[in-house]
Amino acid sequence: MYFRPLPDNTPAQVTGGDPGAFLVDIITRARAQHLRYRHAVIAGWAALAFHGLLYWADSAPVVLLQDCHQTRAANSRRAAETPRRPVFRRWPPDVPRETCRPDPRCPDLRCVTAPLAIAQCLHSVFGRSHEWQVPAIDGLTDVQVRAVQLIDAVLQCTTVSLEEITRTCRGIVSARRLAPVLTLVDTGAQSPRETLLRLVVRNALPEGFMWTSQVRVSWGTGWGKSTVLDLACEELKIAVYYDGASHLGEAQTTKDIDQMQELKDLGWEVIRVDATLFRDRRKLHRLLSNAIARSVASRQQ
């Protein structure tokens, strides 16, 4: 079983981004198509949404697998011109017909397994048939950034391994294009923004040092005496957080300041990155370079 069963209080809609011309989220659309085409199998972005993906899927068409003729292109922009119609695809002849039933509200609804859904979605990413906005990142194409974001998110919401992704992508996604992306993937990225931040600073550390995600640091016992660093170099004691909208409240700001003080008392260099600092790459790299220089200098004393 690759998916984590949905809890009983799962909302009817999954927040997967702005559905745009599709008007409603992909989970709702897939359920509706299931009522019309009960023998078809949900594939691609809709299947991955049922497996737990919370991002990017809502602006994609519903793809159905069945043993009949193919209809329509799977390009998201063109499919949105007729949002009520699904995209039909034949089952690939060399792909095992393994399915699962992940939706407690529609127990007869069948989806492709998570590894196959991931491979299908990666195919659409590399083929540019489904896109979302990403910032420019030095040394990477926009397609590579999207692919890393997708795999990072999938590793968070499913139990699929990188080995399974690699194996299932054979014959669906070019190994030459997939290989460099897999070297950039991290199992600990808990949001697409954290993935972007990691990619931006990936080459910032001196040779021989590396970033680790989701590093817990404690300064005592009991509630409130620890924090989880989004990104850290433990040897140099460099900590990087990405502060999203959830960090704007007064209570959270007070907590963040207290954590920074405790980390500094333990000898950590701390950088908190919000949307404004993320856009100012020159300043971000300057702050990070100076923090690294101070840390290296303190080690040499």
C-alpha positions in Angstrom: 0.0 0.0 0.0 1.6 3.2 -1.1 -1.0 5.8 0.1 -1.7 6.8 3.6 -5.5 6.2 4.2 -7.4 9.5 4.5 -8.8 10.2 7.9 -12.5 10.3 8.5 -12.6 14.1 8.7 -10.8 14.7 5.4 -12.3 17.7 3.7 -14.3 17.2 0.5 -11.8 19.3 -1.4 -8.1 19.0 -1.5 -6.2 22.3 -1.7 -4.1 21.7 -4.8 -3.8 25.2 -6.2 -6.1 27.5 -8.2 -8.2 25.3 -10.5 -8.5 28.2 -13.0 -10.8 27.4 -15.9 -11.5 23.9 -14.4 -13.6 25.8 -11.8 -13.4 23.1 -9.1 -10.6 21.0 -7.6 -9.4 17.8 -9.3 -10.7 15.5 -6.5 -14.3 16.7 -7.1 -13.9 16.4 -10.9 -12.4 12.9 -10.7 -15.3 11.7 -8.5 -17.8 13.2 -11.0 -16.0 11.4 -13.9 -16.0 8.2 -11.9 -19.8 8.4 -11.7 -20.0 8.6 -15.5 -17.2 6.2 -16.4 -17.3 3.6 -13.7 -14.9 1.1 -15.4 -12.2 3.7 -16.1 -9.2 4.1 -13.8 -8.1 7.5 -12.6 -4.5 8.3 -13.6 -2.0 11.2 -13.5 -2.5 14.3 -11.4 -5.9 13.2 -10.2 -4.6 9.9 -9.0 -1.6 11.6 -7.3 -4.1 14.0 -5.5 -5.9 10.9 -4.2 -2.6 9.6 -2.9 -2.2 12.8 -0.9 -0.5 15.4 -3.1 -1.6 18.9 -2.0 -0.1 21.0 -4.7 -0.4 21.8 -8.5 -3.0 19.1 -9.3 -6.2 21.3 -9.4 -5.2 23.0 -12.6 -4.6 19.7 -14.4 -7.2 17.7 -16.4 -8.7 14.4 -15.2 -7.1 11.5 -17.1 -8.9 8.2 -17.4 -7.4 4.9 -18.5 -9.6 2.4 -20.3 -9.6 0.0 -23.3 -10.9 2.3 -25.9 -9.7 5.0 -28.3 -7.7 8.0 -27.0 -9.3 11.4 -26.9 -7.9 14.9 -26.4 -4.4 16.1 -25.6 -3.4 16.0 -21.9 -2.0 19.6 -22.1 -3.5 21.4 -19.1 -4.1 24.7 -21.0 -5.9 23.1 -23.9 -7.9 20.7 -21.7 -9.2 23.7 -19.7 -11.0 25.0 -22.8 -13.5 22.1 -22.2 -13.3 21.7 -18.4 -16.1 19.2 -18.0 -14.6 16.6 -20.4 -11.9 14.1 -19.2 -8.9 13.0 -21.1 -9.0 9.3 -22.1 -5.9 7.2 -22.5 -5.4 3.5 -23.2 -3.6 1.4 -20.7 0.0 1.1 -21.8 0.5 -2.5 -23.0 3.7 -3.0 -20.9 2.4 -1.6 -17.7 0.9 -3.9 -15.0 -2.8 -3.1 -14.4 -2.4 -2.7 -10.7 -4.8 -0.3 -9.1 -5.9 0.8 -5.6 -9.1 2.3 -4.1 -7.9 5.3 -2.0 -11.2 7.3 -1.7 -13.4 6.4 1.3 -16.2 8.5 -0.1 -16.2 6.6 -3.4 -15.0 3.1 -2.5 -15.4 1.8 -6.0 -13.2 4.5 -7.5 -9.9 3.0 -8.8 -6.6 4.8 -9.2 -3.3 3.8 -10.6 -0.7 3.1 -7.9 1.3 6.0 -6.6 4.6 5.1 -8.4 2.8 5.0 -11.8 0.9 8.2 -11.0 4.2 9.9 -10.2 5.8 8.7 -13.4 2.8 10.0 -15.4 3.0 13.4 -13.7 6.7 13.6 -14.2 6.1 12.9 -17.9 3.8 15.8 -18.1 6.3 18.1 -16.2 9.2 17.2 -18.5 6.9 17.5 -21.6 5.6 20.9 -20.4 2.0 19.8 -20.7 1.5 20.8 -17.0 3.3 23.8 -15.5 3.2 26.1 -12.5 5.1 29.3 -11.8 8.6 28.8 -10.3 11.3 31.4 -9.8 14.6 31.3 -11.8 17.3 29.4 -10.0 20.9 29.5 -11.1 22.1 26.3 -12.8 18.6 24.7 -13.2 15.8 24.9 -15.8 12.3 25.7 -14.8 11.4 22.1 -15.7 14.0 20.7 -13.4 12.8 22.9 -10.5 9.2 21.7 -11.0 10.3 18.1 -11.1 12.3 18.4 -7.9 9.4 20.1 -6.2 7.1 17.3 -7.3 9.3 14.5 -6.1 10.0 16.2 -2.8 6.2 16.6 -2.2 5.5 13.0 -3.2 8.1 11.7 -0.8 6.3 13.6 2.0 2.7 12.4 1.2 3.4 8.8 0.1 5.6 5.9 1.2 7.1 5.6 -2.3 10.9 5.4 -2.5 13.3 7.0 -5.0 14.1 3.5 -6.2 10.5 2.8 -7.0 10.2 6.1 -8.8 13.3 5.4 -10.9 12.0 1.9 -11.7 8.5 2.9 -12.6 9.7 5.9 -14.8 11.5 3.5 -17.2 9.8 3.8 -20.6 7.8 6.8 -19.4 10.4 9.4 -18.5 13.8 9.8 -20.0 16.5 8.5 -17.6 18.9 11.1 -18.9 16.5 13.9 -17.8 15.4 12.2 -14.6 18.9 11.4 -13.2 20.1 14.9 -12.5 16.8 15.8 -10.8 17.0 12.8 -8.5 20.4 14.0 -7.2 18.7 17.2 -6.0 15.7 15.6 -4.2 15.4 15.7 -0.4 13.1 13.5 1.7 12.7 16.2 4.4 11.3 19.2 2.4 7.9 19.9 4.0 6.7 22.5 1.5 7.4 23.6 -2.1 8.9 26.8 -0.7 11.4 24.9 1.4 12.4 23.0 -1.8 13.0 26.2 -3.6 15.1 27.6 -0.7 17.2 24.5 -0.6 17.9 24.7 -4.4 18.8 28.3 -4.1 21.4 27.7 -1.4 22.5 24.3 -2.5 26.1 25.3 -3.4 26.6 27.9 -0.7 28.6 25.7 1.8 32.4 25.2 1.7 33.6 22.0 0.1 33.2 19.0 2.4 30.1 20.3 4.2 26.5 19.6 3.3 22.9 20.7 4.2 20.6 18.5 6.1 16.8 19.1 6.3 14.6 18.9 9.4 17.3 19.0 12.1 16.0 19.1 15.6 17.9 21.2 18.2 17.0 21.2 21.9 18.0 23.5 24.7 16.3 21.8 27.6 13.5 19.4 28.3 9.7 19.8 28.0 7.4 21.7 25.8 8.9 24.6 23.8 12.5 23.7 24.5 13.3 22.6 20.9 13.0 23.6 17.3 13.2 21.9 14.0 15.5 23.6 11.5 14.3 23.6 7.9 17.8 23.4 6.7 21.1 23.1 8.6 24.8 22.4 8.4 25.3 20.9 11.8 29.1 20.9 11.6 29.2 24.7 11.0 26.1 25.4 13.1 24.3 27.2 10.2 20.5 27.2 10.4 18.1 28.4 7.7 14.4 28.7 8.2 11.7 29.5 5.6 9.1 31.7 7.2 5.8 31.5 5.3 2.5 33.1 6.1 2.0 31.1 9.2 4.8 33.0 10.8 3.1 36.4 10.6 1.0 36.2 13.7 2.1 37.8 17.0 2.3 34.6 18.9 4.4 32.9 16.3 6.7 35.9 15.9 7.3 35.8 19.7 8.1 32.1 19.5 10.4 32.6 16.5 12.4 35.3 18.3 12.7 33.2 21.4 14.0 30.3 19.3 16.6 32.5 17.6 17.9 33.7 20.9 18.2 30.2 22.2 20.0 29.0 19.0 22.4 31.9 19.1 23.1 31.1 22.8 24.1 27.6 21.5 26.4 29.0 19.0 24.2 28.8 15.9 24.2 31.3 13.0 20.5 31.7 12.1 18.9 33.1 8.9 15.2 33.4 8.6 14.0 33.7 5.0 10.7 35.2 4.2 9.2 35.9 0.7 10.9 39.3 0.5 14.4 38.0 1.4 13.9 35.1 -1.0 13.3 37.4 -3.9 16.4 39.4 -3.0 18.9 36.8 -3.9 22.0 39.0 -3.6 21.1 39.9 0.0 20.3 36.3 0.9 23.6 35.0 -0.4 25.4 37.9 1.3 23.8 37.1 4.7 24.5 33.4 4.2 28.1 33.9 3.1 28.8 36.1 6.1 27.2 33.6 8.5 29.4 30.8 7.0 32.5 33.0 7.3 31.9 33.7 10.9 31.2 30.1 11.7 34.4 28.9 9.9 36.4 31.6 11.7 35.1 30.5 15.1 36.1 26.9 14.3 39.7 28.0 13.6 40.2 29.8 16.9 
